[in-house]
Amino acid sequence: MNKSAIMKKVFRWESSLVALLALEVLIFGGLNPKFLEPRVLLGSINDFMPICIISLAVTFVLITGGIDIQAGSIVGLTSISIGLLWQDAGFNIWVACIIGLCIGAVCGLVSGFFVAYTGVQPMVVTLGGQFLYSGLAIVVTNLSTTESYKGISGFPEEFTNIAKRKYFEIIPNQLVIFLVLIVLMFVILHKTKYGRKVFLTGVNKNAAEYCGVNSRLITMSTYVLSGMAASLAGIMLTAYLGTAKTDLGKELTLPIITAVVLGGTSNLGGSGGIIGTALAAVVIGIMRFGMSMAGVNTQYLDIPVGILLVLAVAIRFMMSDTKVTGAIKALFSKLFARKAKA
């Protein structure tokens, strides 16, 4: 293997995430030996599955140069809507889930339309969407015969099993679903014409238009995808907890955005990847789970996530500076030269 190939592997962003994940396992395993038990470690993904699912789709949004901070509200809206449709309207639970996915798609479509076709800043649109969909979730709750603080429970076993089933009594079904979604999203983003159009839209919308790409339609479609992913996360979370409530996704915004940016997707658009996002989502989830097992109060779990977000953005800007990258590469070149002489 030549020196240039080694340098590419050293500077590959995903490699750093793998190293960070391994470090987390070692640290938290040392603080609490139970953390290293396969049943506990694999089962922990159930606690942060919504972050994993939604961050994969939000990657598309950020690559186009947008941002989506409304996903948590769509999770809650989907959850309570499924509960209302099943309990009060008498719908079959699977029909209710399909309608829930449609709700997420419509929410994403509305926000995506305003972002793509009106020129309003994505932050403003999705912030408005966050309040709008949270409010709609409360309206839906008021239509139910169950008090809002209790939530809607008693779902059929075949529904709750999609989140609680385990293969070989150790591998959770949610992990299998996550792996399938990684493969699906990777193929869509990196192996299809649609994925190439997403990247081109993020690099330069005007250039995309000259190449025959409908950049507005592509931008809007990424928000639809993000909304459907949020609804899917709402379905999974409702099945896992066995309760439909309006506030299930209220704490997801920061971890989701952090996972996408930490995964290597530029907050300015034009670059990113599914594998990096998936690894970063697991890094954040394991960090939160490990800290809780180490006895850290849950109200402090967002502190390291916020730090990771700031560091990820800072490092990405530093790596885009040719002087900084040149100095780092020169340092590694000297190290390789010394090893070669030795």
C-alpha positions as CSV (number, residue, x, y, z in Angstrom):
1,M,0.0,0.0,0.0
2,N,1.5,3.3,-1.1
3,K,1.8,6.4,1.1
4,S,-1.1,8.3,-0.6
5,A,-3.5,5.4,0.0
6,I,-2.5,5.3,3.7
7,M,-3.0,9.1,3.9
8,K,-6.5,8.7,2.5
9,K,-7.4,6.1,5.1
10,V,-6.0,8.2,7.9
11,F,-8.0,11.2,7.0
12,R,-11.2,9.4,6.2
13,W,-13.9,10.8,8.4
14,E,-15.6,7.5,9.0
15,S,-12.4,6.0,10.4
16,S,-12.4,8.6,13.2
17,L,-16.0,7.8,14.0
18,V,-15.2,4.1,14.3
19,A,-12.3,4.9,16.6
20,L,-14.5,7.2,18.7
21,L,-17.1,4.5,19.0
22,A,-14.5,1.9,20.1
23,L,-13.2,4.4,22.7
24,E,-16.8,4.9,24.0
25,V,-17.2,1.2,24.5
26,L,-14.0,0.9,26.4
27,I,-14.6,3.9,28.6
28,F,-18.2,3.0,29.5
29,G,-17.4,-0.7,29.8
30,G,-14.8,0.3,32.4
31,L,-17.2,2.4,34.3
32,N,-19.9,-0.2,34.3
33,P,-19.0,-3.8,33.3
34,K,-22.7,-4.6,32.5
35,F,-22.4,-2.2,29.6
36,L,-20.2,-4.8,27.7
37,E,-22.8,-7.5,28.0
38,P,-24.0,-8.3,24.4
39,R,-27.6,-8.3,25.5
40,V,-27.2,-4.8,27.0
41,L,-25.1,-3.3,24.3
42,L,-27.2,-4.5,21.4
43,G,-30.4,-3.8,23.2
44,S,-29.3,-0.2,23.8
45,I,-30.1,0.7,20.2
46,N,-33.8,0.5,21.0
47,D,-33.4,3.6,23.1
48,F,-32.0,5.8,20.3
49,M,-33.5,4.2,17.2
50,P,-35.5,7.4,16.4
51,I,-32.2,9.3,16.1
52,C,-30.8,6.7,13.8
53,I,-33.8,6.5,11.5
54,I,-34.4,10.2,11.1
55,S,-30.8,11.3,10.8
56,L,-30.4,9.1,7.7
57,A,-33.1,11.0,5.9
58,V,-32.1,14.4,7.3
59,T,-28.7,13.8,5.6
60,F,-30.5,14.3,2.2
61,V,-31.9,17.6,3.5
62,L,-28.5,19.0,4.6
63,I,-26.8,17.9,1.4
64,T,-29.2,20.2,-0.5
65,G,-28.2,23.0,1.7
66,G,-31.2,22.9,4.0
67,I,-32.0,22.0,7.5
68,D,-34.8,20.2,9.3
69,I,-35.6,20.8,12.9
70,Q,-39.3,19.8,12.8
71,A,-38.8,16.0,12.8
72,G,-39.3,15.7,16.6
73,S,-42.7,17.3,16.3
74,I,-43.7,15.0,13.4
75,V,-42.8,12.0,15.6
76,G,-45.2,13.1,18.3
77,L,-48.0,14.0,15.8
78,T,-47.6,10.6,14.1
79,S,-47.7,8.8,17.4
80,I,-50.8,10.4,18.8
81,S,-52.5,10.2,15.4
82,I,-51.9,6.4,15.2
83,G,-53.3,6.1,18.7
84,L,-56.4,8.1,17.9
85,L,-57.1,6.3,14.6
86,W,-56.8,2.9,16.2
87,Q,-58.5,3.5,19.6
88,D,-61.2,6.1,18.8
89,A,-61.8,5.8,15.0
90,G,-61.6,2.0,15.0
91,F,-59.0,1.7,12.2
92,N,-56.8,-1.4,11.9
93,I,-53.4,-0.7,13.5
94,W,-51.6,-1.3,10.2
95,V,-53.9,1.0,8.3
96,A,-53.3,3.6,11.0
97,C,-49.6,3.2,10.5
98,I,-49.9,3.8,6.8
99,I,-51.9,6.9,7.4
100,G,-49.2,8.0,9.9
101,L,-46.6,7.7,7.2
102,C,-48.8,9.8,4.9
103,I,-49.1,12.4,7.7
104,G,-45.3,12.7,7.9
105,A,-45.1,12.9,4.1
106,V,-47.6,15.7,4.0
107,C,-45.8,17.6,6.8
108,G,-42.6,17.3,4.9
109,L,-44.3,18.3,1.7
110,V,-45.7,21.5,3.2
111,S,-42.4,22.6,4.7
112,G,-40.5,21.5,1.6
113,F,-42.7,23.5,-0.7
114,F,-42.2,26.7,1.3
115,V,-38.4,26.1,1.3
116,A,-38.1,25.3,-2.3
117,Y,-40.7,27.5,-4.0
118,T,-40.9,30.7,-1.8
119,G,-37.2,31.2,-0.9
120,V,-37.9,31.4,2.8
121,Q,-34.9,30.2,4.9
122,P,-35.2,26.5,5.8
123,M,-34.4,27.3,9.5
124,V,-37.4,29.6,9.6
125,V,-39.8,27.2,7.8
126,T,-38.9,24.2,9.8
127,L,-38.9,26.2,13.1
128,G,-42.5,27.2,12.2
129,G,-43.2,23.6,11.3
130,Q,-42.0,22.5,14.7
131,F,-44.5,24.7,16.5
132,L,-47.3,24.0,14.0
133,Y,-47.0,20.2,14.2
134,S,-46.6,20.2,17.9
135,G,-49.8,22.3,18.1
136,L,-51.6,19.9,15.8
137,A,-50.6,17.0,18.0
138,I,-52.3,18.7,20.9
139,V,-55.4,19.3,18.8
140,V,-55.5,15.6,17.9
141,T,-55.1,14.7,21.6
142,N,-58.1,16.8,22.5
143,L,-60.2,14.7,20.0
144,S,-59.4,11.5,21.9
145,T,-61.4,10.1,24.8
146,T,-58.2,9.5,26.8
147,E,-56.7,12.2,28.9
148,S,-53.6,13.7,27.2
149,Y,-51.2,13.1,30.1
150,K,-52.0,9.3,30.1
151,G,-51.4,8.7,26.5
152,I,-53.0,6.0,24.4
153,S,-51.9,2.4,25.2
154,G,-53.1,-1.2,24.9
155,F,-51.9,-1.7,21.4
156,P,-52.1,-5.2,19.9
157,E,-49.2,-7.5,20.4
158,E,-48.4,-7.8,16.7
159,F,-47.8,-4.0,16.6
160,T,-45.6,-3.8,19.7
161,N,-43.6,-6.8,18.5
162,I,-42.1,-4.8,15.6
163,A,-40.0,-3.0,18.2
164,K,-39.7,-5.7,20.9
165,R,-39.0,-8.8,18.8
166,K,-35.5,-10.3,19.1
167,Y,-33.7,-12.8,16.9
168,F,-31.7,-15.5,18.6
169,E,-32.9,-13.9,21.8
170,I,-30.2,-11.2,21.6
171,I,-30.4,-9.2,18.3
172,P,-33.3,-6.7,18.4
173,N,-35.6,-6.3,15.5
174,Q,-34.9,-2.5,15.5
175,L,-31.3,-3.2,14.8
176,V,-32.2,-5.2,11.7
177,I,-34.5,-2.5,10.5
178,F,-31.8,0.1,11.0
179,L,-29.3,-1.9,8.9
180,V,-31.9,-2.4,6.1
181,L,-32.5,1.4,6.1
182,I,-28.8,2.1,5.9
183,V,-28.5,-0.1,2.8
184,L,-31.6,1.4,1.2
185,M,-30.6,5.0,1.9
186,F,-27.0,4.4,0.8
187,V,-28.2,3.0,-2.5
188,I,-30.6,5.9,-3.1
189,L,-28.1,8.6,-2.2
190,H,-24.9,7.1,-3.7
191,K,-26.0,4.8,-6.5
192,T,-29.0,6.4,-8.2
193,K,-29.6,9.4,-10.5
194,Y,-31.8,10.9,-7.8
195,G,-28.9,10.9,-5.3
196,R,-26.6,12.6,-7.9
197,K,-29.2,15.3,-8.3
198,V,-29.4,15.8,-4.6
199,F,-25.6,16.4,-4.5
200,L,-25.7,18.6,-7.5
201,T,-28.5,20.7,-6.0
202,G,-26.4,21.2,-2.9
203,V,-23.3,22.2,-4.8
204,N,-24.9,24.7,-7.0
205,K,-28.7,25.1,-7.6
206,N,-28.2,27.2,-10.7
207,A,-25.8,24.7,-12.3
208,A,-28.2,22.0,-11.5
209,E,-31.0,23.8,-13.3
210,Y,-28.7,24.3,-16.4
211,C,-28.1,20.5,-16.3
212,G,-31.8,19.9,-16.5
213,V,-32.3,19.1,-12.8
214,N,-35.4,20.5,-11.2
215,S,-33.6,21.6,-8.1
216,R,-36.8,22.9,-6.4
217,L,-38.5,19.6,-6.8
218,I,-35.4,17.7,-5.5
219,T,-35.2,20.0,-2.5
220,M,-38.9,19.5,-1.7
221,S,-38.6,15.8,-2.0
222,T,-35.9,15.6,0.6
223,Y,-38.2,17.2,3.1
224,V,-40.9,14.6,2.2
225,L,-38.4,11.9,2.8
226,S,-37.4,13.4,6.1
227,G,-41.1,13.7,7.2
228,M,-41.7,10.0,6.3
229,A,-38.6,9.0,8.3
230,A,-39.9,11.0,11.3
231,S,-43.2,9.2,11.0
232,L,-41.5,5.8,10.8
233,A,-39.5,6.7,13.9
234,G,-42.8,7.7,15.6
235,I,-44.3,4.3,14.8
236,M,-41.3,2.5,16.1
237,L,-41.1,4.5,19.2
238,T,-44.8,4.1,19.9
239,A,-44.5,0.3,19.4
240,Y,-41.5,0.2,21.7
241,L,-43.0,2.2,24.5
242,G,-46.5,0.8,24.0
243,T,-47.9,4.3,24.4
244,A,-48.9,7.0,21.9
245,K,-48.1,10.5,23.2
246,T,-47.6,14.0,21.8
247,D,-44.2,14.6,23.4
248,L,-42.3,11.5,22.3
249,G,-39.9,13.3,20.0
250,K,-39.4,16.6,21.8
251,E,-35.8,16.0,22.6
252,L,-34.6,14.6,19.2
253,T,-33.7,17.8,17.3
254,L,-30.2,18.3,18.7
255,P,-29.1,14.7,18.5
256,I,-30.4,14.4,14.9
257,I,-28.6,17.5,13.6
258,T,-25.5,16.5,15.5
259,A,-25.5,13.0,14.0
260,V,-25.7,14.3,10.5
261,V,-23.0,17.0,10.9
262,L,-20.8,14.7,12.9
263,G,-21.2,12.1,10.3
264,G,-19.4,14.3,7.8
265,T,-22.3,16.1,6.0
266,S,-21.5,19.7,5.4
267,N,-23.9,22.2,7.0
268,L,-23.4,24.3,3.8
269,G,-24.6,21.5,1.5
270,G,-23.0,19.6,-1.4
271,S,-21.3,16.8,0.5
272,G,-22.1,14.1,2.9
273,G,-22.8,10.4,3.2
274,I,-25.1,7.8,4.8
275,I,-22.4,5.6,6.4
276,G,-20.9,8.5,8.3
277,T,-24.4,9.6,9.5
278,A,-25.2,6.0,10.6
279,L,-21.9,5.8,12.6
280,A,-22.4,9.2,14.1
281,A,-25.9,8.3,15.2
282,V,-24.7,5.2,16.9
283,V,-21.8,7.2,18.5
284,I,-24.3,9.7,20.0
285,G,-26.7,7.0,21.1
286,I,-24.0,4.9,22.8
287,M,-22.7,8.1,24.5
288,R,-26.1,8.9,25.9
289,F,-26.8,5.3,26.9
290,G,-23.3,4.8,28.4
291,M,-23.6,8.1,30.4
292,S,-27.0,7.1,31.9
293,M,-25.5,3.7,32.9
294,A,-22.6,5.5,34.5
295,G,-25.1,7.3,36.7
296,V,-25.2,10.7,34.9
297,N,-28.6,12.5,35.4
298,T,-30.6,12.3,32.2
299,Q,-31.0,16.1,32.1
300,Y,-27.3,16.5,31.4
301,L,-27.1,14.0,28.5
302,D,-27.5,16.8,25.8
303,I,-24.4,18.6,27.1
304,P,-21.8,16.3,25.3
305,V,-24.1,16.1,22.3
306,G,-23.9,19.9,22.0
307,I,-20.2,19.9,22.4
308,L,-19.9,17.3,19.6
309,L,-21.9,19.5,17.3
310,V,-19.7,22.5,17.9
311,L,-16.5,20.5,17.5
312,A,-17.8,18.7,14.4
313,V,-18.6,22.0,12.7
314,A,-15.3,23.6,13.8
315,I,-13.2,20.6,12.6
316,R,-15.0,20.6,9.2
317,F,-14.2,24.3,8.7
318,M,-10.6,23.7,9.7
319,M,-10.3,20.7,7.3
320,S,-11.6,22.9,4.5
321,D,-8.7,25.3,5.1
322,T,-5.8,24.3,2.8
323,K,-3.2,25.7,5.2
324,V,-4.4,23.5,8.0
325,T,-4.7,20.4,6.0
326,G,-1.4,21.0,4.4
327,A,0.3,21.3,7.8
328,I,-1.4,18.1,9.0
329,K,-0.4,16.2,5.9
330,A,3.2,17.5,6.2
331,L,3.3,16.2,9.8
332,F,2.1,12.7,8.8
333,S,4.6,12.7,5.8
334,K,7.4,13.3,8.2
335,L,6.2,10.5,10.5
336,F,6.0,8.1,7.6
337,A,9.5,9.2,6.4
338,R,11.0,8.5,9.9
339,K,9.4,5.1,10.1
340,A,10.7,4.2,6.6
341,K,14.3,5.2,7.6
342,A,14.0,3.1,10.8
